[in-house]
Amino acid sequence: MTATATLQADEKLALDLMGAIRASAEELCAPSHVDLVSVTVDVSARIEDASKASFETRIDRRTRTIVFAGGSALVGEKVVMTATAVYSIRPA
């Protein structure tokens, strides 16, 4: 494995998308905290610049202890990445 000093654009985009999804989950569950349980990321197009992306997030389901969430990263009108995540809800 080689060490790299910077992230590739798609890796940065995946982190930004996860941040947006997490923010939606945290907002829904406040004042409780959320902890990541599982995440799946699907890349549908290569990008050169993650800063041009916008994000759409959604909450698919919430139970007393778990949140299922997801979202998409778009460049213009084109979906370039999707992600789903499961978070456990931890009382504040």
Residue pairs with C-beta under 8 A, 6 or more apart in sequence:
7 15
9 47
9 48
9 49
9 50
10 43
10 46
10 47
10 50
10 81
12 50
13 47
13 50
13 53
13 73
13 80
13 81
14 41
14 43
14 81
14 83
16 50
16 53
16 55
16 73
17 41
17 53
17 55
17 71
17 72
17 73
17 81
17 83
18 39
18 41
18 83
18 85
20 55
20 57
20 71
21 57
21 69
21 70
21 71
21 83
21 85
22 34
22 36
22 69
22 85
22 87
23 57
24 57
24 58
24 59
24 69
24 71
25 34
25 59
25 67
25 69
25 85
25 87
26 33
26 34
28 59
28 62
28 67
29 62
29 67
29 87
29 89
31 92
32 89
32 90
32 91
32 92
33 89
33 90
33 91
33 92
34 67
34 87
34 88
34 89
34 90
35 87
35 88
35 90
36 85
36 86
36 87
37 66
37 85
37 86
37 87
37 88
38 85
38 86
39 83
39 84
39 85
39 86
40 83
40 84
40 85
41 81
41 82
41 83
42 81
42 82
42 83
43 80
43 81
44 79
44 80
44 81
44 82
45 75
45 78
45 79
45 80
45 81
46 80
47 53
47 75
47 80
52 75
53 73
53 74
53 75
53 80
53 81
54 73
54 74
54 75
55 71
55 72
55 73
55 74
56 71
56 72
56 74
57 69
57 70
57 71
58 69
58 70
58 71
59 67
59 68
59 69
60 68
60 69
60 70
60 84
61 67
61 68
62 68
62 89
64 89
65 88
65 89
66 86
66 87
66 88
66 89
67 86
67 87
67 89
68 84
68 85
68 86
69 84
69 85
69 86
69 87
70 82
70 83
70 84
70 85
71 82
71 83
72 79
72 81
72 82
72 83
73 79
73 80
73 81
73 82
74 80
